[in-house]
Amino acid sequence: MLRNLYAEMIRRDVSIRDIEEIIGKSRRTARDKIKGVTPFTFPEAQKIRKSLFPDIPIDYLFADDQENDHKDMKQ
């Protein structure tokens, strides 16, 4: 799961439907991308950030859990 994206969605009351409309995909596809089953394309990530989270760095929003886990291990 893309924990940072999901957390920001909750904080800002952004729904999966909002994401699906921005990327032009089905609800199932949007949900699978948020869960990390399939990756967002870079253009999709850019659209989501620009439309919903313009003040948050894209690399933070779309950091995968493995990246976060590795950072936690180094500390």
C-alpha positions in Angstrom: 0.0 0.0 0.0 1.1 3.5 -0.7 0.8 4.6 3.0 1.6 8.2 2.5 -0.9 8.7 -0.4 -3.5 6.9 1.6 -2.9 8.9 4.7 -3.1 12.2 2.8 -6.3 11.0 1.1 -7.8 10.5 4.6 -6.6 13.8 5.9 -8.1 15.7 2.9 -11.2 13.6 2.5 -10.1 12.4 -1.0 -12.0 9.3 -2.2 -10.9 6.5 -4.5 -13.6 7.9 -6.8 -11.6 11.2 -6.9 -8.5 9.3 -7.9 -10.3 7.2 -10.5 -11.7 10.3 -12.2 -8.3 12.1 -12.3 -6.5 9.1 -13.8 -9.4 8.0 -16.0 -9.4 4.4 -14.8 -12.0 2.2 -13.1 -12.5 2.1 -9.4 -10.9 -1.3 -9.2 -7.8 -0.1 -11.0 -7.5 3.0 -8.9 -7.9 0.9 -5.7 -5.3 -1.6 -6.9 -2.9 1.2 -7.6 -3.4 2.7 -4.1 -2.9 -0.7 -2.6 0.3 -1.2 -4.5 -0.9 -4.1 -6.5 -0.1 -2.3 -9.7 2.0 0.9 -10.0 0.8 4.4 -10.9 2.4 5.7 -14.1 4.4 8.8 -13.7 1.8 10.9 -15.6 -0.9 9.5 -13.3 1.1 10.4 -10.2 1.7 13.9 -11.6 -2.0 14.4 -12.3 -3.0 13.3 -8.8 -0.4 15.5 -7.1 -1.2 18.5 -9.2 -5.0 18.2 -8.7 -5.2 17.1 -5.1 -1.9 17.5 -3.3 0.0 20.4 -4.9 1.8 21.2 -1.7 3.2 17.7 -1.1 6.3 16.4 -2.8 5.5 13.7 -5.3 8.3 11.4 -4.0 6.7 11.5 -0.5 3.2 10.8 -1.8 4.2 7.8 -4.0 7.0 6.3 -1.8 6.4 2.6 -1.7 6.3 0.7 1.6 9.6 -1.0 0.9 11.3 2.4 0.6 9.8 3.4 4.0 10.8 0.1 5.6 14.4 0.5 4.4 14.5 4.1 5.9 13.2 2.8 9.2 15.8 0.1 9.3 18.7 2.6 8.7 17.6 4.7 11.7 
